[in-house]
């Protein structure tokens, strides 16, 4: 029997990974052009990423 050379699991919709990555890259480009920020989840917490590369955590909704 032939062994699977890739240890990564195969997804039914593999195109979705590529699409998500391209969407994130496009968001960064748009934020830089419009001098705004993007918001995404990093390590289970929401953060803002500014065009200059600064990443600032958002305050928890429970605390504010």
Buried (B, 14 or more C-beta within 10 A) or exposed (E): EEEEEEEEEEEEEEEEEEEEEEEEEEBBEEBBEEEEBBEEEEEEEEBBBBBEEEEEEEEEEEEE
